[in-house]
Amino acid sequence: MAGHCVAMAAGLRARLGMGCPSCCLWDWHLSPGLLGARLAHAGAAGQLQREYDAVVIGAGHNGLVAAAYLQRAGVRTAVLEKRHVLGGAAVTEEIVPGFKFSRASYLLSLLRPQIYAELELQRHGLRVLPRDPYSFTPVLESRRPPRSLLLGHDMAQTQRQIAQFSEKDAQAYPEYEAFMGGLVSALDPLLDAPPVDTAALGQGSLFQRLRALRALQPLLRSGTSGMPGDPKQPCRSHTTSPSPGLALVRQLPRYYEVLTAPISKILDQWFESEPLKATLATDAVIGAMASPHTPGSGYVLLHHVMGELEGRRGAWGYVAGGMGALSQAIACAAAARGAHIFAEKMVCHVVLGKDGQAQGVLLQDGTEVRSKVVLSNASPQITFLELVPQEQLPKDFVQRIRQTDTRSPVTKINVAVDRLPSFLAVPNARDGRPLPHHQCSIHLNCEGTHLLHQAFTEATHGRPSSRPMIELCIPSALDPGLAPQGCHVVSLFTQYTPSVLAGGQPWDEQAKNAYADTVFDCIEAYAPGFKASVIGRDILTPPDLERIFGLPGGNIFHGGMSLDQLYFARPAPSYSGYRSPVPGLYLCGSGAHPGGGVMGAAGRNAAQVALEDFRRLRWQ
């Protein structure tokens, strides 16, 4: 550990009066002036105009993507963000002096490859640091040293790791990967287009019917892949079958089971070793108030393996500079084409004309900004229950939005440490430099799926889990500029914590710190000395995630990713194609199809729908 970091840690602890970790929080403020300076080279204006073609509410990554595509098509667009920093949940904030955290979202994979290319994000500064290996699960057991499971892109090495627990599982793993990769390829085309408008097919105008028929094309393209389940085919490849859609049809019974069954049932069909099953099951429950035994949890797993980095399907990586650097790159791509982007501009409500058409927005300071179309990156709950008069919306639509399941199990804890955690399973090197497992998603309390279910059960009774599921990431292992020399930033994505505690008790500082202490005690069991390394911490419970980032109920997806809240039903039946009951108002955030994650698909798709309507209106 570097002496510089030791001295800095001592100084910070003294300032905090720390004998134990503190929940004190420093906020890294990005002023509107600084924001303007950063985007000035890309052509962003410093003065908010009173009229635009399009206004985007919220500068989350989807809102920025939508703005970039609209402006790219020649639609004069402004983005209005209420916070001091762009990016929504994809932000970098200096919580502890000298430590830059991806405060909410912390990994990248799902961003659609079309967006990378079409917005030229690399040219605008985006740099992604791929991880290989990518998953590390240490095991608590009596043998010394205890075993651990390290998964990476080298299949032979991964099989050797799995064989520690089961030779049978090691042999089955490549076929499992190919099968899941085939299902991902089958669903992939559905992400980049609006869901089919079934109402228009049945009773719409000729134009609406033709538009709905055109939307069927992604369904017909789905299933274009090598035959899944065949280990002779490349795993998670982009190879194509001679007959698009046939792969999906032939595998439909098995695929249907994956989408509808509990992931524990699916994994039990493939594997016998609990650490492997629990590690894979984390992707099926992460961000969801669900157990591995919950029906439909398989889709959440698929949602988390749909992405790619540098052409490798299912790979995840860190954004150099933190997730805020991704948002900054998208903002620069939009500004380079002329979009106007503003922080600290809070929208109070959508302005409607006498005909009920969206005509702009009203800001908190009383400024009215007129526009022909409005796109909302806010959640459906904020958009339709707070920004639009209820009398302007169908009663059944309002009821659907109110009934959306937004329960969140997530508490995110950001930690500054003065040295890398040293795990009993793989102790640190003497020089303190990162080892391969330090770059991974480190899964703790994942010795078996029964532990995940127990943690879930506690939360359903209003109690934070006593042995929570923990995904620990150390992005500074690959991006040392995030922390002072020798120090590191640690991201703890933990669950299960209920949004509302038993008896209606609030998530006060005492409750937050008690839960964080439980998490740290768990980490200490795997990596003794972790608690002593802590300099500062930032605890974000579900109510904090809602208050700061506008996530309803603290839900990172703007609403559960259960089958009853996807595709045709996201955010509500008959309104899954980004258009809303208010003409000229579009939903472009994670509450729309295809859902949450740093994907950008909702922003890109919504922009295309809004652009189509905008052009049609201009010709009328």
Secondary structure, DSSP 4 states (H G I P E B T S, - for coil): --HHHHHHHHHHHHHHT-SS-----------HHHHHHHHHTTT--SS--SB-SEEEE--BHHHHHHHHHHHHTT--EEEE-SSSSSBTTS-EEEEETTEEEE-S---B--S-HHHHHHTTTTTTT--EEE-SS-EEEE---SSSSPPEEEE-S-HHHHHHHHHTT-HHHHHHHHHHHHHHHHHHHHHGGGGGSPPP-HHHHHH--HHHHHHHHHTTHHHHHTT-SS-TT-TTSPTT-----SSTTHHHHHTHHHHHHHHHS-HHHHHHHH---HHHHHHHHHHHHTTSS--TTSTTHHHHHHHHTS-EETTEET--EEETT-HHHHHHHHHHHHHHTT-EEESS--EEEEEE-TTS-EEEEEETTS-EEE-SEEEE-S-HHHHHHTSS-GGGS-HHHHHHHHH------EEEEEEEESS----SSSPPPTT-PPPGGGGSEEEES-S-HHHHHHHHHHHHTT---SS-EEEEE-GGGT-GGGSSTT-EEEEEEEE---SS-GGG----HHHHHHHHHHHHHHHHHHSTTHHHHEEEEEEE-HHHHHHHH--GGG-TTSS---GGGSGGGSSSTT--SSB-SSTTEEE-STTSTT-SSS--HHHHHHHHHHHHHHHHHHH-
